[in-house]
């Protein structure tokens, strides 16, 4: 289990921006892919974005691509999620999570690109979450 701690959530107007931070333990980013998930009231948790451990490849859900940017600073053991052009439907609790190496989920017969329905179960370490509310 890796230690992960999110911060940066809050209330923002539609069209505004927020930057979330996920602070991890030392060396976590060397071996783990880090993803951001979100869960709105009454909805399932969904993958938002992920950055892989090896080459820093990034992945986004269709709903946030072009508006959100994931990045990392290994010197600070931190992964960021820059969220621009926020919409009311982005309102949710945002979690960061870790899994070994890749954002994708590999089984004996399949390879599931992030985000997928298999993503939530594949990430084994989670932070406590931070609330993001987009409202006027």
Number of C-alpha atoms within 10 A of each C-alpha: 8 15 15 24 18 24 19 15 18 14 15 18 14 17 14 14 17 18 16 22 22 25 22 23 13 14 11 21 26 14 15 21 24 35 31 27 22 22 18 16 9 6 9 10 18 19 25 24 26 30 27 23 22 13 9 17 14 18 21 21 16 10 11 17 12 12 13 20 18 24 18 19 11 14 9 11 17 21 25 23 22 15 20 17 15 22 18 15 12 20 20 21 18 26 26 32 28 30 24 17 17 22 28 20 20 13 9 5 5 8 10 14 15 23 23 13 14 16 21 18 8 16 19 13 14 21 20 13 22 21 19 22 20 20 16 9
